[in-house]
Amino acid sequence: MNIQTNISLKNYNTFGIDVLAKRFISINSVYELQQLLKVEKDIFLISGGSNMLLTKDIEKLVVHINIKGISIDKEDNNNVYITVNAGEDWHEFVLFCVENNFGGLENLSLIPGNVGTCPIQNIGAYGVEVKDTITKVEALHIDTQKLVTFSNTDCNFGYRNSIFKNEVKGKYIITAVGFKLTKQHHVLNTSYGAIETELASKNILKPTLKDISNAVIAIRKSKLPDPNEIGNSGSFFKNPVITKNEFLVLQEAYQEIPYYTVSENEIKIPAGWLIEKAGFKGKRFGDYGVHEKQALVLVNYGNATGVEIYMLAKKIQKKILTQFKIALEIEVNIIE
Ligand code: EPU
């Protein structure tokens, strides 16, 4: 096993935070991972590194999950069942589906990260969540090295949430994810305002999967920073859910407040709007700040430290709590 020492993790996390792994290993197969876990239990996992904020050097053995491969398990006239190994790049997999006319993931185009981490926070965008297409999650139990299959129901998916963030956190390593996608009669999800506007601007009346994927790519590029250019981890906070009564009080004060109704008594407020109203949008402090086009995204312009970004996040939380009486929850994993 090829364990390297003192490796910079800057290129392994989309925030581009430059901390060191004292020991580092890249894993290419489930077998390699099983062999490693027999001797090393105290590990720190890194996959696409797209949902973490590193605040210091990592003392544990850093295990980079680089298991590749896409296989079509079965198909009939309407559906295809695909198993994708954890180390595949998410967006490349989405493009593979779009090119092959497999429907269901096109709205999730251009989300940074790897396939293996998509179930953990149940990635979602433009009216679609990945839980709607996941059939199974294969994961290695760290203590026993046994390969376990979680069904969709086992995963206990919720908004940016799953069993992997709760009950079994730190106990398993996801090695592959299974998807059920459509081959015909695609259920297109264009109701998200910006997609319709984007399609209309191109005079597309009957969109294909490719049209939707292209529309999503265009919208994301116009709003969200590309991690290859400006370090970031997508939405830093979750959109908070408040009660109807709390919402009505807010609406009195801010008539223009955008919201989504979650249930009869629950309203979701875009955290980006709150942060913008609190005056943080586009604010830059040294090498870090709040993105100028989407206030939900904190950014590293070059050499920011994780601690600086975490401190900014705490400052934002404090201000939102004072101004709106809303506790913003951090969505990104803070590695302290
Ligand atoms: N808004 C502002 N100011 C801002 C940002 C947003 O006023 O700086 C307002 C917008 O005008 C709009 C509303 O907030 O009325 C919603 O904004 P947007 O459509 O950009 O979506 P979001 O709720 O801010 C969520 C996801 C994103 C996902 C988009 C699109 C969460 C935490 N974030 O953002 O996910 O791409 O919807 O579906 O749910 C991610 O998780 O990393 C991510 C980027």
Residues whose N, C-alpha, C, O or C-beta is under 5 A from the ligand:
A	BS01	EPU	G124 A125 Y126 G127 S233 G234 S235 F237 K238 N239 P258 P270 G272 W273 E276 K293 Q294 A295 L296
